[in-house]
Amino acid sequence: MIIPAGLISYGIVSKGSPFFKGIDEDIRNGVSRGNNPQIKLDDFSRFAGTAGVFALDAVGIPAKHNLKQRLFTAAVSNMIMTATTRIMKSTISVWRPDGSANNSFPSGHAATAFVGAELLWQEYREESIWYGIAGYAAAAGTGYLRMYNDKHWFSDIAMGAGVGILSAKIAYWLLPLVDNRLQNPKKSYVILPIYTGGQFCLNASLQF
């Protein structure tokens, strides 16, 4: 809990502190300067960790939990993360570095990426810590690209990362409460991928 608590605390304090706002400006000047060519990889890399939770098991690297349990933790963590980031974006007015909108805080891309990184860490750290490290590296890369593309301040990334990690941890705390139902082989589930042209979604329905 130290890492997500620290990231969230940093994000909160940064919005009321001229000192941390100065850090945001300094990092932006060093990373973006507002004139970098756009790299859209962050729109896809944010899903890397969550995709890896299912892809690695599919190719024969066993996850810690079965498919239904992983669907539950992935769905719950992403629901918590999405609700939290949307509420914050709609209530805390922070302009993006490029001035395109005033919903910069926190970074939804970073939150999504760090949910996946924590899911990957929880499921595969007993197989090898390098899976989790790779997930966190991809998440950190996503955060960097959001700053490189001049879409977020560093404090937005920190807050998004904290929310993402904490959301995944909450999902795993809730897992034992529904574990017996998830492991019942007589229960059914449906996985439905949807691509809208601008966003990829994975809908999961569990019948208890």
Secondary structure, 3 states (H helix, E strand, C coil): CHHHHHHHHHHHHHCCCHHHHHHHHHHHHHHCCCCCCCCCCHHHHCCHHHHHHHHHHHCCCCCCCCHHHHHHHHHHHHHHHHHHHHHHHHHCCECCCCCCCCECCCCHHHHHHHHHHHHHHHHHCCCCHHHHHHHHHHHHHHHHHHHHCCCCCHHHHHHHHHHHHHHHHHHHHHHHHHHHHHCCCCCCEEEEEEECCCCEEEEEEECC
